[in-house]
Amino acid sequence: MSNEWKIYTKTGDQGETSLIGGTRVPKFHERIEAYGTLDELNSFIGLVRDQAIDEQTKILLIEIQDRIFTAESILALDPAHEPLRKLPEIHEEDILRLENAIDLMNETLPPIANFILPGGHPVVSYCHIARTVCRRAERLVIKLSQHSKVNELVIKYLNRLSDYLFVLSRKMTQDFGAEETPWKARV
């Protein structure tokens, strides 16, 4: 018998999964939807990171991916149970790191007066996809928080992360010499 860990457990074959703490819930449970969407976001951020972008941005994106996994573990915890081991946490410093990165990028970006249509370069589009998935994750976490305990720093981090991803899309537009297309409402 092998001592290898198997990826399949067969415990979800009936449409349920376990929260940290052991509580079984349907796979469509709001808590699962919230942290599942964060997992989707993490994959898109990985796609951005895999592009030909500057090393400093890649380093920050790896840190962001770590914080997303942290947020996932926080959301996966059944609020009625104490974890058996200490879970990682989101800190105010993590939010400040995003704000500082936003401010630094904005120093070299032209001001905007209109909404910007996503696109112009694949990297820019990937940033926009990540941004919109982040906004969806934020909405799902806020919805969950209306009736269940949710760490407020997770919501705050996701809010700032979507802002970061928007500004990153603009920086990537600049870095790759792409053109921003402003949205001009048809009247």
C-alpha atoms as one frame of an Amber mdcrd trajectory, in Angstrom:
protein
   0.000   0.000   0.000   1.339   3.392  -0.989   1.783   6.235   1.489   1.011
   8.747  -1.262  -1.668  11.325  -0.666  -4.461  10.963  -3.188  -6.145  13.961
  -4.738  -9.520  12.249  -4.778 -11.315  11.430  -1.539 -14.719  10.401  -2.929
 -16.335  12.283  -0.014 -17.834  14.858  -2.392 -19.524  12.402  -4.717 -22.934
  13.209  -3.229 -22.591  16.957  -3.815 -21.304  17.931  -0.377 -17.974  19.083
   0.993 -16.552  19.813   4.433 -15.747  23.152   5.963 -12.775  23.456   8.286
 -14.288  22.070  11.450 -15.920  19.126   9.716 -19.392  20.498   8.992 -20.739
  19.063   5.721 -22.417  21.556   3.399 -23.695  21.420  -0.194 -21.098  22.411
  -2.776 -23.345  25.319  -3.768 -23.323  26.739  -0.192 -22.625  30.494  -0.097
 -19.402  29.939   1.824 -18.178  27.482  -0.835 -19.218  29.863  -3.631 -17.237
  32.653  -1.964 -13.991  30.797  -1.487 -14.402  28.936  -4.785 -14.560  32.274
  -6.554 -11.386  33.308  -4.742  -9.761  30.149  -6.097 -10.849  31.188  -9.603
  -9.393  34.650  -8.979  -6.122  33.103  -7.846  -5.896  31.180 -11.127  -6.398
  34.333 -13.186  -3.764  36.167 -11.151  -1.447  33.258 -11.913  -2.191  33.818
 -15.604  -1.231  37.504 -15.253   1.926  36.511 -13.382   2.924  34.088 -16.156
   3.129  36.891 -18.717   6.249  38.828 -19.702   5.826  41.449 -16.957   8.338
  43.110 -14.650   9.838  41.093 -11.802   8.626  43.430  -9.048   5.016  42.992
 -10.157   5.483  39.208 -10.302   6.774  39.220  -6.712   3.749  41.211  -5.526
   1.375  38.945  -7.460   2.845  35.890  -5.699   2.253  37.651  -2.377  -1.315
  38.438  -3.460  -1.881  34.800  -4.403  -0.723  33.809  -0.924  -3.178  36.274
   0.653  -5.984  34.913  -1.512  -5.255  31.414  -0.208  -5.291  32.940   3.271
  -8.718  34.473   2.594  -9.926  31.122   1.245  -8.880  29.350   4.430 -10.564
  32.026   6.559 -13.787  31.591   4.588 -13.536  27.779   4.673 -13.650  27.809
   8.476 -17.030  26.909   9.939 -17.776  29.936  12.172 -19.302  27.576  14.751
 -15.996  25.740  15.260 -12.565  26.728  16.455  -9.797  25.510  14.149  -7.554
  22.731  15.451  -4.529  24.715  14.295  -3.870  28.394  13.803  -4.976  29.659
  10.402  -3.118  32.375   8.503  -4.573  35.872   8.707  -5.058  38.971   6.588
  -3.513  42.052   8.216  -4.008  45.789   7.717  -0.406  45.822   6.406  -1.529
  43.613   3.501  -4.108  46.227   2.527  -1.575  49.018   2.954   0.831  47.132
   0.646  -1.818  47.182  -2.086  -2.557  50.871  -1.495   1.143  51.720  -1.718
   1.472  49.749  -4.966  -1.576  51.551  -6.388  -0.148  54.947  -5.432   3.246
  54.104  -6.936   1.730  52.985 -10.255  -0.569  56.017 -10.384   2.446  58.351
 -10.226   3.278  57.513 -13.849  -0.225  57.043 -15.247  -2.257  59.757 -16.943
  -5.441  60.774 -15.124  -8.655  59.225 -16.404 -11.872  61.073 -17.069 -13.901
  58.199 -18.548 -14.501  54.532 -17.973 -12.001  52.429 -19.912 -13.017  49.556
 -22.145 -11.090  46.410 -21.166  -8.556  45.306 -23.751  -5.706  46.626 -25.848
  -3.251  43.827 -25.048  -3.663  40.277 -23.703  -1.966  41.143 -20.395  -4.305
  44.109 -19.951  -7.303  41.892 -20.651  -6.088  39.267 -18.147  -5.829  42.004
 -15.499  -9.404  43.067 -16.240 -10.666  39.492 -16.033  -8.939  39.111 -12.655
 -10.450  42.440 -11.547 -13.987  41.397 -12.433 -13.612  37.999 -10.766 -12.279
  39.824  -7.699 -15.360  42.074  -7.664 -17.612  39.011  -7.902 -15.727  37.386
  -5.021 -16.125  40.574  -3.006 -19.893  40.611  -3.652 -20.216  36.957  -2.625
 -18.242  37.515   0.578 -20.344  40.576   1.436 -23.512  38.563   0.785 -22.210
  35.816   3.082 -21.410  38.405   5.762 -25.068  39.469   5.899 -25.955  36.326
   7.865 -22.669  34.650   8.808 -19.481  35.707  10.520 -16.886  36.952   8.016
 -13.582  38.608   8.811 -14.007  42.239   7.704 -10.374  42.411   6.565 -11.149
  39.843   3.865 -13.775  42.190   2.417 -11.478  45.185   2.705  -8.594  43.289
   1.076 -10.752  42.198  -1.858 -12.010  45.742  -2.346  -8.481  47.090  -2.485
  -7.279  44.185  -4.616  -9.830  44.949  -7.322  -8.617  48.565  -7.311  -5.035
  47.317  -7.583  -5.922  45.075 -10.532  -7.599  47.995 -12.331  -4.553  50.211
 -11.878  -2.298  47.288 -12.838  -4.259  46.970 -16.104  -3.505  50.619 -16.797
   0.180  50.127 -15.946   0.320  47.129 -18.271  -1.276  49.264 -21.001   1.562
  51.727 -20.529   4.293  49.068 -20.200   3.235  47.281 -23.397   2.596  50.455
 -25.398  -1.060  49.598 -25.809  -3.847  52.122 -26.168  -6.567  52.777 -23.615
  -9.979  53.008 -25.207 -12.242  55.330 -23.225 -15.910  54.467 -23.103 -17.956
  57.182 -24.759 -21.626  56.680 -24.033 -23.802  56.750 -27.092 -26.501  59.343
 -26.611
